[in-house]
Amino acid sequence: MGSERLDLPRIGMATIVAAGLALGFAFAFLRHAQSTSHVGPTSATLDEAFSLLAGAVLGLGLGGGIGALSVRHGPPAVSGLIVGLLAYVAVLVPVFVLTDDVSLDEDLNAGGLAFLAFLAVPLAASALVGATVGELIARWRHPDRQ
């Protein structure tokens, strides 16, 4: 990162937008999964879980791209990745923990925390892809910016 400082105010605003997009898409995909017919309860549960994760991945990817596009200084891809991770840790994890039907003791034990850390991998990857695309768009729009 060197002498380039991060644009923290814009990262903060983009984090709020990314969290809103991730929650919005996650719950929209969840509602769609709940409205479709399923073969049985296991099929319904797996469809709902996948839809919730897919919506969050899409929202964080778009949020990471918005973060990379919105910063004025600092590395755009790093900024977009930070936006995605902050949105996941500060908003999605608490919402996912509070809205599931598992007790809080199970969510906060070693296995529950390991699962939340495991979920961070695809979500961070989507934020990184979005941030990289956002950086490419930013470079295309402003070729003079390094």
N, C-alpha and C positions, 0 to 999 in steps of 0.2 A: 504494500500500500504506500509506503514511503511517505513523502511530504503531502500527498493528497489527503485532505480531510474528508470525512463523510459528511454529507448534507443531512444532518440529523432531523431538522424540521420536516423536510420532504420525506424522509424515511418514515417518520412518525405518521404523517398523513397517509402515505401509501400503505402503511401497515393497517390502518383503520379501514381503508378501502379494500385491501386484500382479505381482511377478516370478514368484512361484510359480504364480499363476493363468495368466499369459501362457505360461509354459513348459508347464504342464500341458495347457492347451487346444491349444497349438500342436502338441505331440507326440501328443495324442489325435486331433486332426484329421489329422495326418500318418499315423498308424497306420491310420486309416480309409481314407485315400486309397491307401495301399499295399495294403490288403486288397481293393480293388475291381479289377475287370478293366478294361483299357484297350485301345484300338485299336493303339497302338504306343508306342515309347519316348518320343516327344515328348509325346504325350498324358499319359503317366504322369508325366513330369517336370513338366509344367505343372500337373497336378492336385495333385501333392505340394507344389509351390511355393505355389500359391494356398491350399491347405489350411493350410500352415504359417503363412502371413501372416494368414489369417482367424482362426486360433486365437489368434495373438498379439494381433491387434486386439481380439478379444472379451475376452481376459484383461486387457489394459491398460485397456479401457473399464470393466470391472468394478472393476479396481484403482483407477482414477481416482475412481470413485464411492465406493468404500470410503474412499479418502483424504479426499474432501470430507466424508463423513459422520463420520469419526473425529476430525477436528481440533476442539479446544476453543476456540481463538482464532485469529484471522487469517482471511483470505479463503478460504472453502472451495474455490471453483473454482480459484483459483491453486494452492492446496495440492494438489488432485487432479491438476492438470496437472503440477506438479513431481514428484509421485509417479510418474506415467506416464513422464515423460521420464527420471527417475532409473532406473526399472526397465529401460527400454530401453537406456540407455547403459551402466549398470553390470552388467547381467545378460544381456539378450538379444543385444546386439552380440557380446560375447565367446563366448557359446554358439553363435550362428550362424556366427561366423568359425571356431571350432574344430571344428565338426561338418560343415562343407561339404567337398567333395572338391577344392576349388581350393587351390592353394598359398598359404601365408601371404604371400609376396611379392606375389601378385596381389591378395589381399584388402586389403593395406595400401598399395597404390599409389594414385595420385590417382583413378583410375576406381573402384576398390573402395571407397574412402572416400566418393566422391560417391554411389555406389549406396547405401551405408549411410545417408548423409544424406537421400537421396531416400526411403528406407523410413521415415525418421523422420516424414515428413509425414502419411501415413495413420495411423500409430501415435499420433502426438501429437494428431491430430484425434479419434481414438477416445477417448484419455484425456481430452481436453477435453469431449467429449460426455458421457462418464461422470461427470466432475467437475461439469458443469452440472446433470445429473440428480441427482447426489448433493447438490448445494447446494439444489436445489428441494425435495428430500425433507427435508433438514435444516431448511429454513425452514418447511415444512409441519408438521414434528414439534415445532419450537420456535419459534413465531411471535414470541416476545419477543426472540429473538436477532437482532441486526442484521447 
